[in-house]
Amino acid sequence: DSGGTGGADSTTGNTLFGMFTGLNIASGGEDNAFFGHASGNKNTTGEKNTGFGTFTGFGNRTGDFNTYVGYGAGFGVDNNNHSNNTGVGFESLKAITTGTHNVAIGARCGDALTDGQFNVFIGEFAGSTTTSVNNAVFIGQSAGAGADVSADGSIGIGLSALGSLTSGTDNHAIGFQSQTANVDGVANVSFG
């Protein structure tokens, strides 16, 4: 416990371990667990966040229910609020600002995502350059690595699937380098 006074309006239930960890937790910031140098550093009233690793969840002020594991996962931009995200891997969801309900598993996957919502990125560099995509699924190394704001609803499964997509929506590519030449196509489906 961080030494709160208890009750509903306190800092009770926090577990903090590491220099500068949870440094700014204020009254109302409850049930957080931060482990590692500066993990959860800017969190003030965010609740039920978990950070394990140096700089995990660093910039999140008031967002809730985030889980970040690995150096710089969910680092975020100072004074922003993001909730319901899971980032596992070196610098996954590194630039998150207000994005919600995202899952990123793998080194640097979703590392440029800022305000996207309801995305799933699995694999090193999956969805790594997108900033605002919504409702996308990219699985495999560098899958959807070029996708951005208007590539909503796209699914890329396989090494570099939809790796060049920048603005096409509702594309579905399954297989090794499937649709790597697709930059702005809409509603394409390919297997293999």
ChimeraX attribute file (.defattr): number of C-alpha atoms within 10 A of each C-alpha:
attribute: neighborCount
match mode: 1-to-1
recipient: residues
	/A:1	15
	/A:2	16
	/A:3	10
	/A:4	17
	/A:5	12
	/A:6	13
	/A:7	9
	/A:8	10
	/A:9	13
	/A:10	18
	/A:11	24
	/A:12	20
	/A:13	18
	/A:14	21
	/A:15	16
	/A:16	21
	/A:17	15
	/A:18	15
	/A:19	14
	/A:20	16
	/A:21	26
	/A:22	30
	/A:23	16
	/A:24	15
	/A:25	24
	/A:26	16
	/A:27	17
	/A:28	18
	/A:29	27
	/A:30	27
	/A:31	19
	/A:32	28
	/A:33	22
	/A:34	29
	/A:35	22
	/A:36	21
	/A:37	20
	/A:38	25
	/A:39	34
	/A:40	36
	/A:41	24
	/A:42	24
	/A:43	29
	/A:44	22
	/A:45	21
	/A:46	26
	/A:47	24
	/A:48	19
	/A:49	27
	/A:50	23
	/A:51	33
	/A:52	23
	/A:53	22
	/A:54	24
	/A:55	29
	/A:56	36
	/A:57	38
	/A:58	28
	/A:59	27
	/A:60	30
	/A:61	25
	/A:62	20
	/A:63	25
	/A:64	23
	/A:65	18
	/A:66	24
	/A:67	24
	/A:68	32
	/A:69	24
	/A:70	21
	/A:71	24
	/A:72	29
	/A:73	37
	/A:74	37
	/A:75	28
	/A:76	29
	/A:77	19
	/A:78	17
	/A:79	14
	/A:80	17
	/A:81	20
	/A:82	26
	/A:83	23
	/A:84	18
	/A:85	24
	/A:86	24
	/A:87	33
	/A:88	26
	/A:89	22
	/A:90	24
	/A:91	27
	/A:92	36
	/A:93	37
	/A:94	28
	/A:95	23
	/A:96	32
	/A:97	26
	/A:98	18
	/A:99	26
	/A:100	24
	/A:101	18
	/A:102	26
	/A:103	22
	/A:104	32
	/A:105	25
	/A:106	25
	/A:107	24
	/A:108	26
	/A:109	38
	/A:110	38
	/A:111	29
	/A:112	24
	/A:113	28
	/A:114	22
	/A:115	19
	/A:116	25
	/A:117	21
	/A:118	17
	/A:119	25
	/A:120	22
	/A:121	31
	/A:122	24
	/A:123	24
	/A:124	24
	/A:125	26
	/A:126	37
	/A:127	39
	/A:128	30
	/A:129	21
	/A:130	26
	/A:131	22
	/A:132	19
	/A:133	27
	/A:134	24
	/A:135	17
	/A:136	26
	/A:137	23
	/A:138	35
	/A:139	28
	/A:140	25
	/A:141	24
	/A:142	29
	/A:143	36
	/A:144	37
	/A:145	28
	/A:146	22
	/A:147	30
	/A:148	24
	/A:149	17
	/A:150	18
	/A:151	28
	/A:152	22
	/A:153	18
	/A:154	27
	/A:155	24
	/A:156	34
	/A:157	27
	/A:158	23
	/A:159	23
	/A:160	28
	/A:161	32
	/A:162	35
	/A:163	28
	/A:164	20
	/A:165	27
	/A:166	22
	/A:167	18
	/A:168	22
	/A:169	23
	/A:170	18
	/A:171	23
	/A:172	23
	/A:173	27
	/A:174	22
	/A:175	17
	/A:176	18
	/A:177	21
	/A:178	23
	/A:179	25
	/A:180	19
	/A:181	13
	/A:182	19
	/A:183	17
	/A:184	16
	/A:185	16
	/A:186	15
	/A:187	12
	/A:188	14
	/A:189	15
	/A:190	13
	/A:191	11
	/A:192	11
